[in-house]
């Protein structure tokens, strides 16, 4: 357009000087021309748009709008993310929700509900589809005897997609339908029924989870006209959902539902239907032991559009269930998660990692769960409660069996593992369209390992020192927050009973007869225990936990310990009377400073293998106390962490009323020196002294280096016992003790011959107790390798080899010392 008015030039025209005023005027004229053209185009566009809108608003004779296309509902592929914008482009849903059937149908009867369709390809309008077009998806209910203002209110509006696009139907419920469902489903955790004209989206978990219940209620007879109409509307709604829902997967589910459930089969697409909130399920997360859980809900990323949103690998269904556990103060429900990975076709329900207990079948006789299993689990739950509420001083037990552990010491905290987001999940636990994302830290893998001997069961100590989470087998507690804590849910007594709200914050003082059966059923098959022998926390089986046997006349201390009888009794009396003194109201002698000097410290010193550690073990057993043994490696040699670790160990020893043993404690006992090289060493001695000041328990220190003992440590020791090398009689006794164990198993060829050998060997032998045990063990292994019983020849062979080794070692040590001595003289 500008070419019509703009001046033109030719190559042959002479060039004249440009006038700036003229150029400005030309530019202004050009701008005015362009603005005028834009105005004309705008007016023309507006005129055409208004005309088009008017045409679209004119109704067609068949009730359809111009541009829409007729199509059957419920066919097509699954939708992808773009379908979300399609749903948002629909007309204002409030207009549809509040729509009332004020006009009668062809017979003059008011409609009770509508099935409406949305044109996905056309203009996006809703239309009321006649009965003949949707295979009787709309019925004609009978007139009420007494019409009222509410007669014209629709019970529901069911909305479909007509063009076959991958879309999902929904429904808008009227006031009376909401009231009816609230009456029948008070146990279901859903707030939408309390809102005005709520909308529900396929696959309608609220209805599916309660289908059988709703069928029973809908088919009941009643004389009340309004109630009869409400039930008729409910039956109509259920018929649409179950026969012509517009959701292919939902229609397929109802076609095979009864047959699959009868045969105990399920497809992955419908697996969520097995897990309504409050359902009891069974799984085996710990050492293949049966355990009951209560379903809280289930989630799946992007559900029900998961396949469309994850084309490479469809996400799993995650079932969130309640178990029960003890934290040292209260019993509480604890949530755990079970992931069910996608699978093709059908699968047996009782082959799932977790499944409803009503599908349980005894592997031996096929009995249902309530025949034998239920009673066994209730009994186990009682034992779990009994163990957990054991008072202080009674938390020592014996255990011999398998356990699960992460191989960690008393003070180790869980190391953060691989962080993996749970991604966005859609829940079917009530608010099933809530989507959220959270961070999840995976705990290190647990491993099976044998646990033998004394264990301490103390959940409070576990949470304080080991981890903030108590695993259940390989499962870790869920960190999802999916349970509603609003006042409406809390005041709903039916919902409280369904989801067991009252099972939380149950104290140890609550008597067993106040517990419900379900409360005992969901107790776990494991307890958290500290293995004194293995020095780590472990999950152990409840039924393998036995009350510790306390024998005040323990055979080891009185008859097997090679120590002067007077010394043994002195040690035992000090240990026994120390605990008695703590329990009396008044103490015999207190420090001038309150709470100082209340502990008992014993020092055992002498050469290796003469019974120092055995004395600590046997005195603990004879007095009925656990032996809490730690080493320098557990404490650490860095003074910054050693004090913290020592305090933690001492606090636990006091809480467990244990005999605490620090074996080979030389680094904490050496005399403090001067110079920079001694700073760290001096700090460790000071750490021990500080912690000992206020320690109230029993501590035994062992060392084979007494020559450089710090004077301040000496003043803290109540009794020091010196151990000597064994004499002939003691060596003979030790050989006899170990060889008698073999004889009791009928593994010795000639006992008299063995006794003669012992007499001869004890006169020349200079072995210590640990070496003698190794000799006997090696000789027995040699005999078994020859498929024979142990005889004196086997013992002679091992003694000879051991003696040769010790002689060679002594020569090497002597040569090394001479070399060092010569080097010292040379430097001078």
C-alpha positions in Angstrom: 0.0 0.0 0.0 2.8 2.4 0.7 4.1 2.0 -2.8 1.0 3.9 -4.2 2.0 7.1 -2.4 5.7 7.0 -2.0 7.9 9.0 -4.5 9.8 7.0 -7.1 13.3 7.6 -8.6 15.2 6.4 -11.5 18.9 5.8 -12.0 19.1 8.6 -14.6 17.5 11.3 -12.3 19.8 13.8 -10.9 20.5 13.5 -7.2 19.3 16.5 -5.1 20.3 17.3 -1.5 17.8 15.8 1.1 15.7 18.2 3.1 15.3 17.0 6.7 12.0 18.7 7.2 10.6 17.1 4.1 11.8 13.6 5.3 10.1 14.0 8.7 6.8 15.0 7.0 7.0 12.0 4.7 7.5 9.6 7.6 4.6 11.1 9.5 2.3 10.7 6.5 3.4 7.1 6.1 2.7 6.3 9.8 -0.8 7.8 9.5 -1.5 5.7 6.5 -0.5 2.4 8.2 -2.6 3.2 11.3 -5.7 3.8 9.2 -5.1 0.5 7.4 -4.8 -1.4 10.7 -8.0 0.1 12.0 -9.9 -1.0 8.9 -8.6 -4.6 9.2 -9.5 -4.7 12.9 -13.0 -3.6 12.3 -13.5 -6.1 9.5 -12.1 -9.0 11.6 -14.4 -8.0 14.5 -17.4 -8.0 12.2 -16.6 -11.4 10.8 -16.0 -12.9 14.3 -19.3 -11.6 15.7 -21.1 -13.1 12.7 -19.4 -16.4 13.2 -20.3 -16.5 16.9 -23.9 -15.7 16.1 -24.0 -18.6 13.6 -22.6 -21.0 16.2 -25.1 -20.0 18.8 -28.1 -20.8 16.6 -29.5 -24.3 17.5 -29.7 -27.0 14.9 -32.9 -29.1 14.5 -31.2 -32.2 15.9 -30.0 -30.4 19.0 -26.4 -30.4 17.9 -24.3 -27.3 17.4 -22.8 -26.3 14.1 -19.4 -27.8 13.5 -19.9 -30.7 15.9 -19.5 -34.3 14.7 -21.4 -37.3 15.9 -19.4 -40.2 17.4 -19.7 -43.0 19.9 -18.2 -42.6 23.4 -15.6 -44.7 25.1 -13.3 -45.7 22.3 -9.8 -44.5 21.3 -6.3 -44.5 22.6 -5.1 -43.3 26.0 -4.6 -39.6 26.2 -1.3 -37.9 26.8 -0.4 -34.7 28.6 -2.2 -32.5 25.9 -5.5 -33.9 27.0 -5.2 -31.9 30.3 -5.5 -28.7 28.2 -8.5 -30.2 26.4 -10.3 -30.7 29.7 -9.5 -27.2 30.8 -11.0 -25.9 27.5 -14.4 -27.4 28.2 -17.3 -25.0 29.1 -17.6 -23.8 32.7 -18.2 -26.9 34.7 -20.3 -25.0 37.2 -22.9 -24.4 34.5 -23.2 -28.1 33.9 -23.1 -29.0 37.6 -25.9 -26.6 38.5 -28.0 -27.5 35.4 -31.5 -28.7 36.4 -34.0 -30.6 34.3 -36.8 -28.0 34.5 -38.3 -29.2 31.3 -40.1 -32.5 31.3 -39.1 -35.4 29.0 -41.3 -36.5 26.1 -43.8 -38.2 28.5 -44.0 -35.2 30.8 -41.9 -36.8 33.6 -39.1 -34.8 35.1 -35.6 -36.2 34.5 -33.6 -37.4 37.5 -30.2 -37.4 35.9 -28.5 -36.7 32.6 -25.8 -38.2 30.4 -24.1 -35.4 28.6 -21.4 -35.6 26.0 -18.6 -33.2 25.0 -17.5 -32.7 21.4 -13.8 -33.1 21.6 -13.2 -32.0 17.9 -15.9 -29.4 17.5 -16.7 -26.3 19.5 -16.4 -28.0 23.0 -20.1 -27.7 23.9 -22.1 -30.0 26.1 -25.2 -31.6 24.8 -27.9 -33.8 26.4 -27.9 -37.0 24.5 -31.2 -38.8 23.8 -31.7 -42.3 25.1 -31.7 -43.9 21.6 -28.2 -42.5 20.9 -26.5 -43.8 24.0 -28.1 -47.2 24.4 -30.5 -46.2 27.2 -28.0 -44.3 29.2 -30.8 -42.1 30.4 -33.9 -43.4 32.1 -37.3 -42.0 32.9 -38.0 -42.4 36.6 -41.5 -42.5 38.0 -43.3 -39.4 39.3 -43.2 -38.9 43.0 -46.4 -38.9 44.9 -45.8 -35.4 46.4 -43.8 -33.2 44.0 -41.5 -30.7 45.7 -39.0 -28.0 44.8 -36.2 -30.6 44.9 -37.9 -32.8 42.3 -36.3 -30.9 39.5 -32.7 -31.2 40.9 -30.7 -33.8 39.0 -29.3 -36.7 41.0 -26.2 -36.7 38.9 -24.9 -35.6 35.5 -22.6 -38.1 33.8 -20.3 -36.6 31.2 -18.6 -38.4 28.4 -16.5 -37.7 25.3 -18.3 -38.3 22.1 -15.6 -38.3 19.4 -13.7 -41.4 20.7 -10.6 -39.4 21.8 -8.5 -40.7 24.7 -10.5 -38.9 27.4 -11.9 -40.0 30.7 -15.5 -39.5 31.8 -16.6 -37.8 35.0 -19.7 -37.3 37.0 -21.2 -34.4 38.9 -23.3 -35.5 41.9 -26.4 -33.6 43.1 -27.3 -32.8 46.7 -29.5 -35.9 47.3 -27.0 -38.3 45.8 -24.2 -36.9 48.0 -26.4 -37.3 51.0 -27.2 -40.9 50.1 -23.5 -41.8 49.6 -22.5 -40.1 52.8 -25.0 -42.3 54.6 -23.6 -45.5 53.0 -19.9 -44.6 53.0 -19.0 -42.9 56.3 -15.9 -45.1 56.4 -14.4 -43.8 53.2 -11.8 -41.0 53.5 -13.2 -38.5 51.0 -14.2 -34.9 51.6 -15.6 -34.2 48.1 -19.1 -35.4 49.2 -19.2 -32.5 51.6 -18.7 -29.9 48.9 -21.4 -28.4 46.6 -22.0 -30.4 43.4 -18.8 -32.4 43.6 -17.1 -33.8 40.5 -15.6 -37.3 40.4 -13.4 -38.7 37.7 -13.1 -42.2 36.3 -12.4 -44.8 37.5 -14.4 -43.6 40.5 -12.5 -45.3 43.4 -15.2 -44.3 45.9 -17.7 -46.4 44.1 -15.5 -49.3 43.0 -14.0 -49.8 46.5 -17.5 -50.1 47.9 -19.3 -51.7 45.0 -20.7 -54.8 46.8 -21.9 -52.6 49.7 -23.6 -50.2 47.4 -25.2 -53.0 45.5 -26.8 -54.4 48.7 -28.0 -51.0 49.8 -29.3 -50.0 46.4 -31.4 -53.1 46.1 -33.1 -52.8 49.5 -36.9 -52.3 49.6 -38.4 -49.1 51.1 -41.8 -47.5 51.4 -40.6 -44.0 51.5 -41.1 -42.4 48.0 -38.1 -40.1 48.2 -35.8 -42.8 49.4 -37.1 -45.2 46.8 -36.3 -42.6 44.1 -32.8 -42.0 45.5 -32.1 -45.7 45.4 -33.4 -46.0 41.9 -31.1 -43.2 40.9 -28.2 -44.9 42.6 -28.9 -48.1 40.7 -29.0 -46.1 37.4 -25.7 -44.5 38.2 -24.1 -47.9 39.0 -25.6 -49.4 35.8 -24.0 -46.6 33.7 -20.6 -47.0 35.5 -20.6 -50.8 35.1 -22.0 -51.2 31.6 -21.5 -48.0 29.6 -19.0 -45.8 31.5 -17.2 -44.4 28.5 -13.9 -45.6 30.0 -12.7 -48.8 28.1 -10.6 -50.0 31.1 -13.5 -49.6 33.5 -15.9 -51.4 31.2 -13.4 -54.2 30.8 -12.9 -54.5 34.5 -16.6 -55.0 35.1 -16.9 -57.6 32.3 -14.3 -59.8 34.0 -14.6 -58.7 37.6 -16.6 -61.5 39.0 -14.8 -64.3 37.1 -11.3 -62.9 38.1 -12.2 -62.6 41.8 -13.7 -66.0 41.9 -10.5 -67.5 40.4 -8.2 -65.3 42.6 -6.8 -63.5 39.5 -6.2 -59.8 38.8 -4.8 -57.6 36.0 -2.3 -54.9 36.6 -4.7 -52.2 35.3 -7.2 -53.1 38.0 -4.9 -54.0 40.8 -5.8 -50.9 42.8 -9.3 -52.3 43.3 -7.9 -54.8 45.8 -6.7 -52.2 48.2 -9.4 -50.0 49.6 -8.5 -48.0 52.7 -8.9 -50.2 55.8 -8.4 -53.5 54.0 -6.3 -56.1 55.8 -3.5 -57.4 53.7 -0.7 -60.0 54.2 2.9 -59.8 53.3 6.3 -61.3 54.3 8.8 -58.5 54.5 10.9 -60.0 57.4 12.6 -63.4 57.0 9.5 -64.7 55.1 7.3 -64.4 58.2 3.6 -63.7 57.7 2.5 -60.3 58.8 -0.8 -58.4 58.6 -1.0 -54.8 57.5 -4.0 -52.4 57.2 -4.2 -50.4 53.9 -4.0 -46.7 54.2 -4.1 -46.0 50.5 -2.3 -46.6 47.2 -0.5 -44.3 44.7 0.8 -44.4 41.2 2.5 -41.7 39.3 0.1 -39.9 36.9 -2.7 -42.3 37.6 -5.0 -43.0 35.7 -2.9 -41.6 32.8 0.3 -43.5 33.8 0.8 -45.4 30.6 0.3 -42.2 28.5 2.8 -40.3 30.6 5.4 -43.0 30.9 5.7 -44.7 27.5 9.0 -46.4 28.2 8.4 -48.0 31.6 5.0 -47.7 33.2 5.3 -46.9 36.9 4.5 -49.4 39.7 1.5 -49.3 42.0 2.6 -48.4 45.6 0.5 -49.7 48.4 0.8 -47.8 51.6 0.0 -49.9 54.7 0.0 -49.5 58.4 2.0 -51.8 60.7 2.5 -51.4 64.4 5.7 -50.6 66.3 7.2 -49.4 69.6 9.5 -46.4 70.0 10.4 -46.9 73.6 7.5 -44.7 74.9 4.5 -45.4 72.7 3.0 -47.9 70.4 2.1 -46.2 67.1 1.0 -47.1 63.6 3.9 -47.1 61.1 3.4 -46.8 57.4 5.3 -49.0 55.0 5.2 -49.2 51.2 4.9 -52.2 48.8 5.7 -51.7 45.1 3.8 -53.9 42.6 5.6 -53.7 39.3 3.6 -53.8 36.0 2.8 -57.2 34.5 0.9 -58.5 31.5 -2.3 -60.5 31.5 -3.6 -61.9 34.8 -1.8 -63.0 37.9 -2.7 -64.9 41.0 -3.7 -62.4 43.7 -1.9 -64.4 46.4 1.4 -64.2 44.4 1.6 -60.5 44.9 4.1 -59.0 47.3 1.1 -57.9 49.4 -2.5 -59.0 48.9 -5.8 -59.0 50.8 -5.8 -61.6 53.6 -9.2 -62.9 52.4 -7.3 -64.5 49.5 -4.8 -66.3 51.8 -4.6 -70.1 51.5 -2.5 -72.2 53.9 0.3 -73.8 51.8 -0.1 -77.1 53.6 -3.9 -77.7 53.9 -5.4 -74.8 52.0 -7.1 -73.4 55.1 -8.2 -69.8 55.1 -6.3 -67.4 57.3 -8.8 -67.3 60.2 -8.4 -71.1 60.8 -4.8 -71.2 62.1 -2.8 -68.2 61.0 -5.0 -65.6 62.8 -4.5 -67.3 66.2 -0.7 -67.6 65.6 -0.4 -64.0 64.7 -2.4 -62.8 67.8 -0.2 -64.9 70.0 2.9 -63.4 68.4 1.5 -59.9 68.8 1.1 -60.6 72.6 4.8 -61.7 72.8 5.9 -58.6 70.8 4.1 -56.3 73.3 5.5 -58.2 76.3 9.1 -57.9 75.1 8.7 -54.2 74.2 7.3 -53.1 77.6 10.0 -55.0 79.6 11.2 -52.6 82.4 14.7 -51.4 82.8 16.9 -54.1 84.1 14.9 -56.8 82.3 15.8 -56.0 78.7 18.4 -58.8 78.4 17.4 -61.8 76.4 18.9 -64.8 74.7 18.6 -65.4 71.0 20.0 -68.1 68.7 18.9 -67.7 65.1 19.0 -65.5 62.0 18.7 -61.8 62.1 18.9 -58.9 59.7 21.6 -56.2 60.2 23.5 -53.5 58.4 26.7 -54.4 60.3 26.9 -51.2 62.3 28.1 -50.5 65.8 26.2 -48.9 68.6 27.0 -45.3 67.7 26.7 -45.4 63.9 24.0 -43.3 62.4 22.4 -44.2 59.1 24.5 -42.9 56.3 22.5 -41.1 53.7 22.2 -43.4 50.7 21.0 -42.7 47.2 18.4 -40.0 47.2 15.6 -40.8 44.8 12.4 -38.7 44.4 9.2 -40.7 44.7 8.0 -38.5 41.8 4.5 -37.2 41.6 1.9 -39.8 42.8 -1.8 -39.8 42.5 -3.4 -41.5 45.5 -6.6 -43.6 45.7 -6.7 -43.3 49.5 -9.4 -40.7 49.6 -8.0 -37.6 48.1 -6.9 -39.7 45.2 -6.1 -36.8 42.8 -3.6 -35.1 45.1 -0.2 -35.0 43.4 3.0 -34.3 45.3 6.7 -34.9 45.1 9.0 -35.7 48.0 12.6 -36.7 48.6 13.3 -40.2 49.8 16.5 -41.5 51.2 17.2 -45.2 50.8 18.7 -47.0 53.7 21.6 -49.4 53.1 20.7 -53.0 52.3 20.2 -55.3 55.2 21.9 -58.7 55.3 21.1 -62.0 56.9 23.5 -63.0 59.6 23.4 -65.4 62.6 22.8 -63.8 65.9 23.8 -65.8 69.0 23.9 -65.2 72.7 22.9 -62.2 74.7 20.9 -59.4 73.1 19.5 -56.2 74.5 16.1 -55.1 73.3 15.8 -51.4 73.7 13.9 -49.4 71.0 14.5 -46.1 72.7 18.3 -46.7 72.5 18.0 -47.8 68.9 16.3 -44.6 67.9 18.8 -42.5 69.9 22.0 -44.1 68.7 21.4 -46.2 65.6 18.8 -44.7 63.4 15.7 -42.5 63.3 13.9 -45.2 61.4 13.3 -48.9 62.4 13.2 -51.0 59.2 10.9 -54.0 58.7 13.0 -56.5 56.9 14.2 -54.6 53.8 11.4 -52.1 54.0 11.8 -48.6 55.5 9.0 -46.6 57.0 7.2 -44.4 54.4 7.8 -40.6 54.5 4.6 -39.9 52.6 2.0 -37.7 54.4 -1.3 -39.0 53.0 -3.5 -39.3 56.1 -5.8 -36.4 56.7 -5.7 -35.0 60.1 -8.6 -32.5 59.7 -11.3 -32.2 62.4 -13.9 -33.7 60.1 -11.9 -37.0 59.8 -10.9 -37.0 63.4 -14.5 -36.7 64.5 -15.7 -39.4 62.1 -16.0 -42.4 64.4 -16.5 -44.9 61.6 -13.4 -43.6 59.8 -11.4 -43.7 63.0 -12.3 -47.4 63.4 -11.5 -48.1 59.8 -8.1 -46.5 59.7 -7.3 -47.3 63.4 -6.6 -43.7 64.5 -6.9 -44.8 68.2 -4.0 -47.2 67.8 -1.6 -44.3 68.1 0.1 -43.1 71.3 -0.7 -46.2 73.3 1.5 -46.3 76.4 3.1 -49.4 78.0 0.8 -49.0 81.0 -2.3 -49.8 78.9 -3.2 -53.4 79.9 -3.2 -56.2 77.4 -6.9 -56.9 77.8 -7.6 -53.3 76.5 -5.9 -54.2 73.2 -8.0 -55.1 70.2 -7.4 -58.2 68.1 -6.5 -56.1 65.0 -4.0 -54.3 67.2 -2.2 -57.5 68.0 -2.5 -58.8 64.4 -0.5 -55.9 62.9 2.3 -56.2 65.3 5.6 -56.9 63.4 7.4 -60.3 63.7 10.7 -58.6 64.6 12.2 -56.5 67.4 15.2 -54.2 67.3 18.0 -55.7 69.3 21.7 -55.1 70.1 23.8 -58.2 69.8 26.4 -58.2 72.6 28.5 -60.8 70.8 28.4 -59.2 67.4 28.4 -55.6 68.6 25.8 -54.3 66.2 22.1 -53.7 66.0 19.9 -56.3 64.3 16.3 -57.2 63.6 15.5 -60.5 65.3 12.5 -62.7 65.2 10.1 -62.3 68.1 9.5 -66.0 68.5 13.2 -66.7 68.8 13.7 -64.3 71.7 14.0 -66.1 75.0 14.2 -64.9 78.5 17.9 -64.8 79.6 18.9 -67.6 81.9 20.5 -66.2 85.1 22.5 -68.7 87.0 24.1 -67.2 90.2 26.2 -70.4 90.5 27.5 -70.2 86.9 29.9 -73.1 86.3 32.4 -71.0 84.3 33.1 -68.5 87.0 33.3 -71.0 89.9 34.9 -74.0 88.3 36.5 -73.1 84.9 38.1 -69.8 85.7 41.8 -70.3 86.7 41.9 -67.7 89.4 42.4 -67.7 93.1 39.1 -68.5 94.9 39.4 -65.5 97.2 40.0 -63.1 94.3 37.0 -64.5 92.4 34.7 -64.1 95.4 36.0 -60.5 96.0 35.2 -59.6 92.4 31.8 -61.1 92.4 30.8 -59.5 95.7 31.9 -56.1 94.5 29.8 -56.4 91.4 26.7 -57.7 93.2 26.8 -55.2 96.0 27.4 -52.3 93.7 24.0 -52.8 92.1 22.3 -53.3 95.4 23.8 -50.1 96.7 22.4 -48.2 93.8 18.9 -49.4 94.6 19.0 -48.5 98.2 17.7 -45.1 99.3 21.0 -44.2 100.9 24.5 -44.9 99.7 27.3 -46.1 102.0 29.8 -43.4 101.0 29.3 -40.5 98.6 31.8 -38.1 97.0 32.0 -34.6 98.3 30.6 -33.5 94.9 27.1 -34.8 94.1 26.8 -37.7 91.6 30.6 -38.2 91.4 32.4 -41.5 92.1 29.3 -43.7 92.0 30.8 -46.2 89.6 32.8 -49.4 90.1 36.1 -49.6 88.2 38.1 -52.9 88.1 41.4 -53.3 86.4 42.7 -56.7 85.3 46.3 -56.7 84.2 48.7 -59.4 83.2 50.1 -61.3 80.2 47.9 -62.3 77.3 45.7 -65.4 77.4 45.5 -65.8 81.2 41.8 -65.2 81.7 41.3 -61.4 82.0 38.5 -61.2 79.5 37.1 -64.6 80.6 36.8 -63.2 84.1 34.8 -60.2 82.9 32.5 -62.5 80.9 31.9 -65.0 83.6 31.3 -62.5 86.4 28.7 -60.8 84.2 27.0 -64.1 83.6 27.1 -65.2 87.2 25.5 -62.0 88.4 22.8 -61.9 85.7 24.2 -58.9 83.9 24.9 -58.3 80.2 28.6 -57.9 79.3 28.9 -54.7 77.1 32.3 -55.2 75.5 33.9 -52.4 73.4 37.4 -51.8 72.0 39.5 -48.9 71.2 38.3 -49.1 67.6 34.8 -48.5 68.7 35.7 -45.5 70.7 38.2 -44.0 68.3 41.6 -42.4 68.9 40.5 -38.9 67.9 39.8 -37.1 71.2 37.1 -35.0 69.5 34.9 -38.0 68.9 36.2 -40.3 71.6 34.6 -38.4 74.4 31.2 -38.4 72.6 31.4 -42.1 71.9 32.5 -42.9 75.4 29.6 -41.0 76.9 27.2 -42.8 74.6 28.6 -46.2 75.7 28.6 -45.3 79.4 25.0 -44.1 79.2 23.9 -47.3 77.6 25.8 -49.5 80.1 24.1 -47.6 82.9 20.7 -47.9 81.3 21.2 -51.6 80.6 22.8 -52.2 84.1 25.6 -53.9 82.2 29.2 -54.8 83.1 31.2 -52.7 80.7 34.5 -54.0 79.4 37.1 -52.0 77.6 39.6 -54.7 76.4 43.2 -53.8 75.7 42.6 -50.3 77.0 46.3 -49.3 77.0 45.8 -46.1 75.0 43.6 -44.8 77.8 45.8 -45.9 80.6 49.3 -44.8 79.6 51.0 -42.1 81.7 50.6 -38.6 80.1 53.9 -37.0 78.9 55.1 -33.7 77.6 55.8 -32.5 74.1 53.7 -32.1 70.9 53.8 -35.8 70.0 52.0 -36.6 73.2 49.1 -34.1 72.9 46.7 -36.5 71.3 47.7 -39.4 73.6 47.3 -37.2 76.6 43.9 -36.0 75.4 42.6 -39.6 75.3 43.6 -40.2 78.9 41.9 -37.0 79.9 38.7 -38.0 78.1 38.5 -41.3 80.0 39.1 -39.5 83.3 36.3 -36.9 82.6 33.7 -39.5 81.6 34.6 -41.8 84.6 33.8 -39.0 87.1 30.1 -39.3 86.7 29.7 -42.9 85.5 27.4 -44.9 87.8 27.9 -48.4 86.2 30.5 -51.1 86.4 33.7 -50.8 84.2 36.4 -53.4 83.7 39.6 -52.4 82.1 42.1 -55.0 80.8 45.7 -54.4 79.8 49.0 -56.3 79.6 51.1 -53.1 80.0 51.1 -51.9 83.5 54.6 -50.3 83.5 53.4 -46.8 82.2 50.1 -46.4 84.1 48.8 -42.9 84.6 48.6 -41.9 88.2 45.3 -40.2 87.8 43.7 -43.4 86.3 45.1 -45.4 89.3 43.1 -43.2 91.7 39.9 -44.1 89.9 40.4 -47.9 90.1 38.6 -49.6 93.0 40.2 -53.0 92.6 43.2 -54.1 90.5 43.8 -57.8 89.9 47.1 -59.1 88.6 47.1 -62.2 86.4 50.2 -64.5 86.2 51.3 -67.1 83.7 49.8 -70.5 84.3 51.5 -73.1 86.4 51.5 -76.9 85.6 48.3 -77.5 87.5 46.4 -74.7 85.8 47.6 -75.8 82.3 46.4 -79.3 83.1 43.0 -78.0 84.2 42.6 -75.9 81.0 43.5 -78.8 78.7 41.0 -81.0 80.6 38.2 -78.5 80.3 38.5 -78.1 76.5 39.1 -81.8 75.8 36.0 -82.8 78.0 33.8 -80.8 75.5 35.1 -83.1 72.7 34.6 -86.2 74.8 31.0 -85.3 75.5 30.4 -85.4 71.7 32.1 -88.8 71.5 35.0 -87.5 69.4 37.9 -88.9 71.5 39.3 -92.4 70.8 40.8 -93.2 74.2 40.1 -90.8 77.1 42.6 -92.5 79.5 45.3 -92.1 77.0 44.4 -88.4 76.6 44.6 -87.9 80.4 48.1 -89.4 80.4 49.1 -87.1 77.6 47.8 -84.0 79.5 49.9 -84.9 82.6 53.1 -85.1 80.5 52.4 -82.0 78.4 51.5 -79.8 81.3 54.9 -80.2 82.9 56.7 -78.8 79.9 54.1 -76.6 78.2 54.2 -72.8 78.7 51.1 -72.1 76.6 48.4 -69.7 77.7 44.7 -70.4 77.8 44.0 -69.0 74.3 46.9 -71.0 72.8 45.7 -74.2 74.5 42.2 -73.7 73.0 43.7 -73.2 69.5 45.8 -76.4 69.9 42.8 -78.5 70.9 40.7 -77.0 68.1 43.4 -77.6 65.4 43.9 -81.2 66.6 40.2 -81.9 66.3 40.2 -80.6 62.8 43.2 -82.8 61.9 41.4 -85.9 63.2 38.2 -85.1 61.3 40.3 -84.6 58.1 41.6 -88.2 58.6 38.0 -89.4 59.4 39.2 -90.5 62.9 38.5 -89.7 66.5 40.9 -87.4 68.3 43.9 -89.2 69.9 47.2 -88.1 71.5 49.1 -88.2 68.2 46.9 -85.5 66.8 47.6 -83.3 69.8 51.4 -84.0 69.6 51.5 -82.9 66.0 49.9 -79.6 66.7 51.9 -79.0 69.9 55.1 -79.6 68.0 54.2 -77.3 65.1 53.1 -74.6 67.6 56.3 -74.9 69.6 58.4 -74.6 66.6 56.6 -71.5 65.5 56.9 -69.8 68.9 60.7 -70.7 69.0 61.2 -69.2 65.6 59.3 -66.1 66.5 61.3 -65.7 69.7 64.6 -65.9 67.8 63.4 -63.3 65.3 62.3 -61.0 68.0 65.7 -61.4 69.8 67.6 -60.7 66.6 65.5 -57.6 66.0 66.1 -56.3 69.5 69.8 -56.8 69.1 69.8 -55.0 65.9 68.0 -52.1 67.4 70.4 -52.1 70.4 73.4 -52.1 68.0 71.9 -49.2 66.0 71.5 -47.2 69.2 75.1 -47.7 70.2 76.3 -46.7 66.7 74.4 -43.4 66.8 76.2 -42.5 70.0 
